[in-house]
Amino acid sequence: MPKVNAKDMLLKATAENYAVGAFNVTNIIQMKAVIAAAVSKRSPLIIQTSVTPSKYLQPEVIAGVYSILAEQAPVPICLHLDHSDEVDYCKTCADAGYTNIMIDASKHDFEENIQQTLEVSRYCHDRGISVEGELGTVCGIEDQVVVAEDEAQLCDPDKAQEFALKSEIDLLAPAIGTAHGVYKTSNPVLDFDRLEKIAEIINGKEPRIPLVIHGGTGLSDDVVRRLVSLGGAKFNVSTELKHVLIDTTYDYIGEHRDQYNPGKLDVAVSAAITACIERWIDLLGSGDKA
C-alpha cells in the first residue's frame, strides 16, 4: 500500500470508536514483526521510533526500510517520530520520510508550546505529513527523558481546543494521568472524566483532531477499553515491546547456550513480538479496519 500519514486513519478510528496501535520499535526485526501482526489482523498500523534510536540508526535508514515494507504490505502503515522536543530534528525526520511527527513542547509555557508546535505543523503540512502535539505532561520515562510525577501537569480541557486550533496540529496528546515506563501500581489513577470532556469539546460534533493515549504498557484490559471508548484513537505502546525483546532474547540464549545462529534468535524474537502486537490489535478493536 502507499505510505500514509496518521490523520485519515485516526479520523476513521475516532468516528468508529476504536484505536490504532502505535508501537515503538528499535530495530528492523521488530519493525517486520509488528507489520506481520497488522497484516495478519488486517489492521491499520503506526510504527514509532523515539528520538534516541532514531538518531542512532539514522532517520534516513529507518524511513528507507519503512518505505519498502509499507509499500509491500496490504494495510495502511504510518511512520511516526515520538516525543521529539527539538523543532529542527522534527524537520529532519520529516525530510527523511517519516509520515507523522510529534513535537513535544509540553514542558514550555502555553504560548511557547503553541509557537514551537505551529512551526512544526506548518513545515510538515507543506510536505503532506501530519503532526501530533502534547498539552500537559506525561510522567515517567520515555527515551531516557524523566518526568517526575510532581512535575506532570494534566491537560486543561478549556485550553485543549485553543491549543489544537492555534498550533494547527492533526492529533492531540492530552495528559490525563497515564505514564511512560512501568506503572508503580496495578491501579493507576487516571482522569477519565477529563479525557471525556476533552473529546466532547474537540470531537463532539464530528471527528476533527483525534486524541492520543500515551503510556499504554501495564494498563489493564478494562482500562484500555474504557480509554478507547472515551475517545482515545491512537494508543502508544513502547515499554512492553522492549520487555518482550529482551526477555525473549534472554530466555532463548539460556535455553540454547551452545547455539550460535543469530537467525534462530531473530525468529524467536519476531514470533514473540508478533503475538504481543496481535493481542493489542484485538484489545484496541482495529482488526479488519484496514
C-alpha positions as CSV (number, residue, x, y, z in Angstrom):
1,M,0.0,0.0,0.0
2,P,1.2,3.6,-0.5
3,K,2.7,5.2,2.6
4,V,0.2,7.2,4.7
5,N,0.2,9.8,7.4
6,A,-1.8,9.3,10.6
7,K,-4.6,11.8,10.2
8,D,-7.1,10.0,8.0
9,M,-6.7,6.6,9.7
10,L,-7.3,8.2,13.1
11,L,-10.2,10.2,12.0
12,K,-11.8,6.9,10.9
13,A,-10.9,5.3,14.2
14,T,-12.4,8.3,16.1
15,A,-15.6,8.1,14.1
16,E,-15.9,4.3,14.6
17,N,-14.7,4.2,18.2
18,Y,-11.7,2.0,18.0
19,A,-8.0,2.8,18.4
20,V,-4.9,2.2,16.2
21,G,-1.9,0.8,18.0
22,A,1.3,2.9,17.8
23,F,4.2,0.7,18.6
24,N,7.8,1.8,19.3
25,V,10.5,-0.2,17.6
26,T,14.3,-0.1,17.9
27,N,15.4,-2.4,15.0
28,I,14.3,-3.9,11.7
29,I,13.4,-7.3,13.3
30,Q,10.8,-5.5,15.5
31,M,9.5,-3.4,12.6
32,K,8.9,-6.5,10.4
33,A,7.3,-8.4,13.3
34,V,4.9,-5.5,14.1
35,I,3.9,-5.3,10.4
36,A,3.4,-9.0,10.3
37,A,0.9,-8.8,13.1
38,A,-1.0,-5.9,11.4
39,V,-1.2,-7.8,8.1
40,S,-2.5,-11.0,9.8
41,K,-5.2,-9.0,11.6
42,R,-5.9,-6.6,8.7
43,S,-5.3,-3.7,10.9
44,P,-4.0,-0.1,10.2
45,L,-0.7,0.5,12.0
46,I,1.5,3.2,13.3
47,I,5.2,2.4,13.7
48,Q,7.0,4.7,16.1
49,T,10.6,5.5,16.9
50,S,11.7,7.6,19.8
51,V,14.5,10.1,19.3
52,T,17.5,8.1,20.6
53,P,17.1,5.0,18.4
54,S,16.1,7.3,15.5
55,K,19.3,9.2,15.8
56,Y,21.4,6.0,16.4
57,L,20.0,4.2,13.4
58,Q,19.6,7.4,11.3
59,P,16.2,8.6,10.2
60,E,17.0,8.0,6.6
61,V,17.7,4.3,7.3
62,I,14.6,3.9,9.3
63,A,12.4,5.7,6.7
64,G,14.0,3.7,3.9
65,V,13.2,0.4,5.5
66,Y,9.7,1.5,6.4
67,S,9.1,2.7,2.8
68,I,9.9,-0.7,1.4
69,L,8.0,-2.7,4.0
70,A,4.9,-0.4,4.0
71,E,4.6,-0.4,0.2
72,Q,4.7,-4.3,0.2
73,A,2.0,-4.5,3.0
74,P,-1.7,-4.7,2.2
75,V,-2.6,-2.5,5.1
76,P,-2.0,1.3,5.7
77,I,1.1,2.0,7.8
78,C,2.4,5.3,9.2
79,L,5.9,6.0,10.4
80,H,5.9,8.3,13.5
81,L,8.6,10.2,15.3
82,D,7.7,10.1,19.0
83,H,8.3,12.8,21.6
84,S,10.9,15.0,19.9
85,D,11.4,18.2,21.8
86,E,13.7,19.6,19.1
87,V,12.0,21.6,16.3
88,D,15.0,21.1,13.9
89,Y,15.0,17.3,14.5
90,C,11.3,17.1,13.7
91,K,12.1,18.8,10.4
92,T,15.0,16.4,9.8
93,C,12.7,13.4,10.2
94,A,10.0,14.9,8.0
95,D,12.5,15.4,5.3
96,A,13.9,11.8,5.7
97,G,10.5,10.2,5.1
98,Y,8.6,10.0,8.4
99,T,4.9,10.5,7.8
100,N,3.8,11.7,11.2
101,I,5.8,13.8,13.6
102,M,5.3,14.5,17.3
103,I,6.7,17.8,18.6
104,D,6.6,17.7,22.3
105,A,7.0,21.2,23.6
106,S,4.8,20.5,26.6
107,K,7.4,21.5,29.2
108,H,7.3,25.0,27.9
109,D,4.6,27.5,28.8
110,F,1.3,27.5,26.9
111,E,2.2,30.2,24.3
112,E,5.7,28.8,23.7
113,N,4.2,25.3,23.3
114,I,1.9,26.7,20.6
115,Q,4.6,28.5,18.8
116,Q,7.0,25.6,18.5
117,T,4.2,23.2,17.6
118,L,2.9,25.6,15.0
119,E,6.3,25.9,13.4
120,V,6.5,22.1,13.0
121,S,2.9,21.8,11.8
122,R,3.3,24.3,9.0
123,Y,6.6,22.7,7.9
124,C,5.1,19.2,7.9
125,H,1.8,20.1,6.3
126,D,3.7,21.6,3.3
127,R,5.1,18.0,2.9
128,G,1.8,16.1,3.4
129,I,2.9,15.0,6.9
130,S,0.6,15.0,9.9
131,V,1.6,16.4,13.3
132,E,0.9,15.4,17.0
133,G,1.2,17.9,19.8
134,E,1.0,17.5,23.6
135,L,-0.7,19.6,26.2
136,G,0.1,18.8,29.8
137,T,3.0,16.5,30.6
138,V,3.0,12.7,30.9
139,C,5.1,11.5,33.8
140,G,7.6,8.6,33.8
141,I,10.5,7.7,31.5
142,E,10.5,8.0,27.7
143,D,13.7,7.7,25.7
144,Q,15.8,8.4,28.8
145,V,13.8,11.6,29.5
146,V,12.4,11.6,33.0
147,V,9.3,13.5,34.1
148,A,8.6,13.2,37.8
149,E,5.1,12.8,39.0
150,D,5.0,16.1,40.8
151,E,6.2,17.8,37.6
152,A,3.4,16.3,35.5
153,Q,0.5,18.6,34.7
154,L,-2.8,17.3,33.4
155,C,-4.3,18.8,30.3
156,D,-6.7,21.7,30.9
157,P,-9.9,20.8,28.8
158,D,-10.7,24.5,28.5
159,K,-7.3,25.1,26.9
160,A,-7.3,22.0,24.7
161,Q,-9.3,23.4,21.8
162,E,-7.4,26.7,21.8
163,F,-4.1,24.8,21.7
164,A,-5.2,22.5,19.0
165,L,-6.5,25.2,16.7
166,K,-3.7,27.7,17.2
167,S,-1.0,25.1,16.8
168,E,-2.7,23.6,13.7
169,I,-2.0,20.1,14.9
170,D,-3.7,17.0,13.5
171,L,-3.5,14.9,16.7
172,L,-3.6,15.9,20.3
173,A,-2.0,14.0,23.2
174,P,-3.7,15.3,26.4
175,A,-2.1,14.4,29.7
176,I,-4.7,12.5,31.7
177,G,-2.6,10.7,34.3
178,T,-1.1,7.9,32.2
179,A,2.7,7.3,32.5
180,H,5.6,6.2,30.4
181,G,7.5,3.1,31.5
182,V,6.1,0.6,34.1
183,Y,3.4,1.7,36.4
184,K,4.2,1.7,40.1
185,T,0.7,0.5,41.0
186,S,-1.7,-2.0,39.5
187,N,-4.4,0.6,39.7
188,P,-3.0,3.9,38.3
189,V,-5.2,7.0,38.9
190,L,-6.4,8.2,35.5
191,D,-8.7,11.1,34.9
192,F,-11.4,9.5,32.6
193,D,-13.7,12.5,33.1
194,R,-11.0,14.8,31.8
195,L,-10.5,12.7,28.7
196,E,-14.2,12.5,28.0
197,K,-14.6,16.3,28.4
198,I,-11.7,17.0,26.0
199,A,-13.1,14.5,23.5
200,E,-16.5,16.2,23.7
201,I,-15.1,19.7,23.2
202,I,-12.8,18.8,20.3
203,N,-14.6,15.9,18.6
204,G,-18.2,16.1,19.9
205,K,-19.9,17.3,16.8
206,E,-17.6,15.5,14.3
207,P,-14.1,14.0,14.4
208,R,-11.6,16.8,13.8
209,I,-8.5,16.2,15.9
210,P,-8.0,12.5,17.1
211,L,-6.8,12.1,20.6
212,V,-3.7,10.1,21.6
213,I,-3.1,8.0,24.7
214,H,0.5,7.7,25.9
215,G,1.7,5.1,28.4
216,G,-0.2,2.0,27.3
217,T,2.1,-0.5,28.9
218,G,0.8,-2.0,32.1
219,L,-2.8,-0.8,31.9
220,S,-5.4,-3.4,32.5
221,D,-7.6,-4.5,29.5
222,D,-10.6,-2.9,31.1
223,V,-8.9,0.4,31.4
224,V,-7.6,0.3,27.8
225,R,-11.1,-0.4,26.6
226,R,-12.5,2.5,28.6
227,L,-9.9,4.9,27.3
228,V,-10.7,3.9,23.8
229,S,-14.5,4.2,24.4
230,L,-13.9,7.8,25.7
231,G,-12.1,8.9,22.5
232,G,-8.5,7.6,22.6
233,A,-7.8,6.9,18.9
234,K,-4.0,6.4,18.9
235,F,-2.7,4.2,21.6
236,N,1.0,4.2,22.3
237,V,2.9,1.1,23.5
238,S,6.7,1.2,23.9
239,T,8.0,-0.4,27.2
240,E,6.1,-3.7,26.7
241,L,7.9,-4.3,23.3
242,K,11.3,-3.6,25.0
243,H,10.5,-6.2,27.6
244,V,9.4,-8.7,25.0
245,L,12.6,-8.2,23.0
246,I,14.9,-8.5,26.0
247,D,13.1,-11.3,27.9
248,T,12.7,-13.4,24.7
249,T,16.4,-12.9,23.9
250,Y,17.4,-13.8,27.5
251,D,15.2,-17.0,27.5
252,Y,16.4,-18.1,24.1
253,I,20.1,-17.8,24.9
254,G,19.6,-19.5,28.2
255,E,17.9,-22.5,26.6
256,H,20.3,-22.6,23.6
257,R,23.6,-21.7,25.1
258,D,25.5,-24.0,22.7
259,Q,24.0,-22.5,19.6
260,Y,25.4,-19.5,17.6
261,N,22.8,-18.9,15.0
262,P,21.5,-15.3,15.2
263,G,18.8,-16.1,12.6
264,K,17.1,-18.5,15.0
265,L,17.2,-15.9,17.8
266,D,15.6,-13.4,15.4
267,V,12.8,-15.8,14.6
268,A,12.1,-16.3,18.3
269,V,12.0,-12.6,19.0
270,S,9.9,-11.9,15.9
271,A,7.3,-14.5,16.9
272,A,7.0,-13.2,20.4
273,I,6.6,-9.6,19.2
274,T,4.0,-10.5,16.6
275,A,2.0,-12.3,19.2
276,C,2.2,-9.3,21.5
277,I,1.0,-6.9,18.8
278,E,-1.8,-9.2,17.7
279,R,-3.1,-9.1,21.3
280,W,-3.0,-5.3,21.3
281,I,-4.8,-5.1,18.0
282,D,-7.6,-7.3,19.3
283,L,-7.8,-5.2,22.5
284,L,-7.9,-1.9,20.6
285,G,-10.5,-3.2,18.1
286,S,-8.6,-2.3,15.0
287,G,-8.7,-5.7,13.4
288,D,-10.4,-5.8,10.0
289,K,-10.4,-2.0,9.9
290,A,-7.6,-1.7,7.2
